[in-house]
Amino acid sequence: MLGISYYAAGQWMAASYRPKHLAAILPWSGTCDFYRDRTRHGGIFVNGFVGRWWQNSVLNNQNGKADSTLTDFINGERSTGPASLTPNELKANRFDYVDNVRAHPTLDDWYKARSADLSQIEVPALVVANWAGSACICAARSRASSAPPQKRNG
């Protein structure tokens, strides 16, 4: 698997389930610990990133959002699908991510269910990060160092 950011984070979770034909992962600038890396650095709520990601990437792209200006670059159609839902229908069709994060101020089962169990990952991982994302650097360093010794290189 290869993926950057959100898709990198998904690799950690997928690999922890040990899919039969997964040979390796290459998570690039992505977090794997939902609490420490993505939402609560040092236990402090990461309001800037969480709020921007929720507003710009999720709400703006929710299926049925009729006033979205986002279009598919191949067919030119609205990326939120053909349905046109009211604001109340849109709200009823989602959980509020930011409210959920705020409702869980400490590392609990809610966070653990959204984080990979690194002890279950058996495939090789080439972990890549850049200096632009401090959360990704921390995640890459800590996850690479937590790999079983026989899986580490360097």
C-alpha positions as CSV (number, residue, x, y, z in Angstrom):
1,M,0.0,0.0,0.0
2,L,1.1,3.6,-0.7
3,G,-0.6,6.7,0.6
4,I,-0.1,10.2,1.8
5,S,-1.7,11.9,4.8
6,Y,-5.2,10.5,5.4
7,Y,-4.4,7.5,3.2
8,A,-1.2,6.9,5.1
9,A,-3.1,6.8,8.3
10,G,-5.4,4.2,6.9
11,Q,-2.5,2.0,6.0
12,W,-1.5,1.6,9.6
13,M,-5.1,0.5,10.5
14,A,-5.4,-1.8,7.5
15,A,-2.0,-3.5,8.2
16,S,-2.9,-4.1,11.8
17,Y,-5.7,-6.4,10.6
18,R,-3.1,-8.5,8.7
19,P,-4.9,-8.8,5.3
20,K,-3.7,-12.0,3.6
21,H,-2.2,-10.5,0.5
22,L,-0.7,-7.3,2.0
23,A,3.1,-7.4,1.3
24,A,4.2,-4.0,2.7
25,I,3.1,-0.5,3.6
26,L,4.5,2.9,2.7
27,P,2.8,5.5,4.8
28,W,3.9,8.9,3.8
29,S,3.3,11.8,6.2
30,G,0.4,10.2,8.0
31,T,-0.5,9.6,11.6
32,C,-1.5,6.3,13.2
33,D,-2.3,7.3,16.8
34,F,-5.6,9.1,16.6
35,Y,-5.1,10.6,20.0
36,R,-1.4,11.6,20.2
37,D,-0.7,12.3,16.5
38,R,-3.9,13.7,15.1
39,T,-6.2,15.3,17.6
40,R,-4.4,15.9,21.0
41,H,-0.7,16.7,20.8
42,G,0.6,16.3,24.3
43,G,-3.0,16.0,25.5
44,I,-3.9,19.4,24.1
45,F,-6.8,19.6,21.6
46,V,-5.4,20.5,18.1
47,N,-8.2,22.9,17.2
48,G,-6.6,24.4,14.1
49,F,-6.0,21.3,12.1
50,V,-9.1,19.4,13.3
51,G,-11.3,22.4,12.6
52,R,-9.9,23.1,9.2
53,W,-9.9,19.5,8.1
54,W,-13.5,19.0,9.2
55,Q,-14.7,22.2,7.6
56,N,-12.8,22.2,4.4
57,S,-12.3,18.5,3.6
58,V,-15.4,16.8,5.1
59,L,-18.3,19.3,5.4
60,N,-17.5,20.9,2.1
61,N,-17.5,17.6,0.4
62,Q,-20.4,15.8,2.1
63,N,-22.6,13.8,-0.2
64,G,-25.7,15.8,-1.1
65,K,-24.3,19.3,-0.4
66,A,-26.0,21.1,-3.2
67,D,-24.2,24.4,-2.9
68,S,-20.7,22.8,-3.2
69,T,-18.5,24.4,-5.8
70,L,-16.2,21.3,-5.8
71,T,-16.3,19.4,-9.1
72,D,-14.9,16.2,-10.4
73,F,-11.9,17.1,-12.5
74,I,-12.7,14.3,-15.0
75,N,-16.4,14.7,-15.7
76,G,-17.0,18.2,-14.3
77,E,-20.0,17.1,-12.2
78,R,-20.4,18.3,-8.6
79,S,-18.2,16.1,-6.4
80,T,-20.9,15.8,-3.7
81,G,-23.2,13.7,-5.9
82,P,-26.5,14.3,-7.6
83,A,-28.7,14.5,-4.4
84,S,-29.5,17.9,-3.0
85,L,-30.0,17.7,0.7
86,T,-31.1,20.5,3.1
87,P,-28.8,21.7,5.8
88,N,-30.9,19.7,8.3
89,E,-30.7,16.5,6.2
90,L,-26.9,16.9,5.8
91,K,-26.5,17.3,9.6
92,A,-28.7,14.3,10.3
93,N,-26.5,12.2,7.9
94,R,-23.2,12.7,9.9
95,F,-21.6,12.7,13.3
96,D,-20.0,15.9,14.4
97,Y,-16.3,15.0,14.3
98,V,-15.1,18.0,16.3
99,D,-17.8,17.5,19.0
100,N,-16.8,13.8,19.3
101,V,-13.1,14.7,19.7
102,R,-14.0,17.3,22.4
103,A,-16.2,14.8,24.2
104,H,-13.1,12.6,24.7
105,P,-10.4,14.7,26.4
106,T,-8.3,11.7,27.5
107,L,-7.0,8.6,25.8
108,D,-9.9,6.1,26.1
109,D,-11.5,3.3,24.2
110,W,-13.0,5.7,21.6
111,Y,-9.5,6.7,20.6
112,K,-8.1,3.2,20.8
113,A,-10.8,2.0,18.4
114,R,-9.6,4.6,15.8
115,S,-5.9,3.8,16.2
116,A,-3.9,0.9,14.8
117,D,-2.6,-1.8,17.1
118,L,1.0,-1.6,15.9
119,S,1.9,-4.8,17.7
120,Q,-0.3,-6.6,15.1
121,I,1.6,-5.3,12.0
122,E,3.9,-7.9,10.5
123,V,4.6,-6.5,7.1
124,P,7.6,-4.3,6.3
125,A,6.9,-0.6,6.4
126,L,8.9,2.2,4.7
127,V,7.8,5.2,6.8
128,V,8.3,8.6,5.2
129,A,7.7,12.1,6.6
130,N,8.7,15.6,6.0
131,W,9.5,18.6,8.1
132,A,6.3,20.4,7.1
133,G,4.1,18.3,9.4
134,S,5.3,18.0,12.9
135,A,2.6,15.5,13.8
136,C,3.7,13.3,10.9
137,I,7.4,13.5,11.9
138,C,6.5,12.4,15.5
139,A,4.2,9.7,14.2
140,A,6.8,8.4,11.8
141,R,9.6,8.4,14.4
142,S,7.6,6.7,17.1
143,R,5.9,4.2,14.9
144,A,9.1,3.2,13.2
145,S,10.8,2.7,16.5
146,S,8.0,0.6,17.8
147,A,8.2,-1.9,15.0
148,P,9.5,-5.4,15.9
149,P,13.4,-5.4,15.7
150,Q,13.4,-7.9,12.9
151,K,11.3,-5.4,10.8
152,R,13.5,-2.4,11.4
153,N,16.2,-1.2,9.0
154,G,18.7,1.3,10.2
